[in-house]
Amino acid sequence: MNDAGHEHPDYDPPQRLRRLPSWLSGQVARRAQRLVGEELAREGVRRQHFTVLASLAEQGPASQAELGRRLWIDRSDLHAIVTELDREGLIRRGRDERDRRRNVVALTPRGGRLLDRLGRRVDAAQDELLEPLSAAERDELRRLLAKLVDAQWAG
């Protein structure tokens, strides 16, 4: 793999691109997705599985519709993800105690244990991605990226 993170040895984008924050962030995002994807695959899951499990752990049980809106996952894609997670015993589907007409999805203890392992794997991927940066630089990068994301949601 060359210094731009690409496996093709002839990949040599022009300097005009290499100076653009949008191009640079895209390159970092592609590498981050690959690293995280590889780590999660070691546990037999995909990024969207991790996202659903993390949401249920942090934000609590939800209907599939609510979960889809919360995570911006298409209804049919979410149905497949929930079915896979339910089949593995990582989540459970059941009636909402407050509204018996609704079904809710909740994390199981087994799902929580898997999420803990996945969290360690995702942290390892972050460490690999950010390895060239000092601790202070990592904190500053997180702060700046969060500022951009926050402005995106506010605007």
GIUR-V174381 format. One record per pair of residues at least 12 apart in sequence whose C-alpha atoms are under 7 Angstrom apart, sorted by sequence separation. I is the first residue (numbers start at 1). J is the second residue. D is the distance in whole Angstrom. If there is no record, write none. Layout:
# GIUR-V174381
i j d
I J D
I J D
This chain:
# GIUR-V174381
i j d
93 105 5
92 105 6
93 106 7
91 105 7
92 106 5
91 106 5
92 107 6
91 107 4
92 108 6
90 107 6
91 108 5
90 108 5
90 110 5
91 111 6
89 110 7
90 111 4
5 31 7
49 81 7
63 102 7
63 103 6
64 104 7
63 104 4
64 105 7
62 104 5
63 105 6
61 104 6
62 105 5
61 105 5
62 106 7
61 106 4
56 106 6
57 107 6
56 107 6
53 107 7
54 115 7
53 115 7
40 118 6
40 121 7
39 121 6
39 122 7
36 122 6
39 125 7
36 125 5
35 125 5
32 129 6
